[in-house]
Amino acid sequence: MTGELTLRVITPDHIVLDTTASSIQAPGVDGLLGILPRHAPMVASLDIGLLTFRSGGKQEAIFVSGGFLEVRDNTVRVVSEAGERPEEIDQERAESAEKRARERLEQGRSLHSAEIDLLRAELSLKRASKRQQAKSYSSSLV
């Protein structure tokens, strides 16, 4: 199995994914990280986004909400607050979360109010947008 990596995505609740992959791309805070078999050991911080991987000849994606990634001995461990497969993502819920976040941002900018935490709203918007991207990414591969 020299041409494959073990990929595990772990959240506080459960193991979201435990599979093998021939390549992995993860959303690092400083840019996209590409990982192939026999990659040097490393630890990296992750951003909110799509973790994509090639498994069994298919390209797949999973939503991750930040966290960190560790590469060691052909095993990639991703620890994240949330990890969702595209089929687990509720499109309507993601769209309403995006709408609420946009409204909070607009309201906060127009009122210059300290009541609305703009950073939280921006992160909420990013999570909702990336969830929708994961859902559509999966649909585009079918």
Secondary structure, DSSP 4 states (H G I P E B T S, - for coil): -TT-EEEEEE-SS-EEEEEEESEEEEEETTEEEEE-TTPPPEEEEEEEEEEEEEETTEEEEEEEEEEEEEEETTEEEEE-S-EE-GGG--HHHHHHHHHHHHHHHHHHHHHT-SSS-HHHHHHHHHHHHHHHHHHHHHHHT-
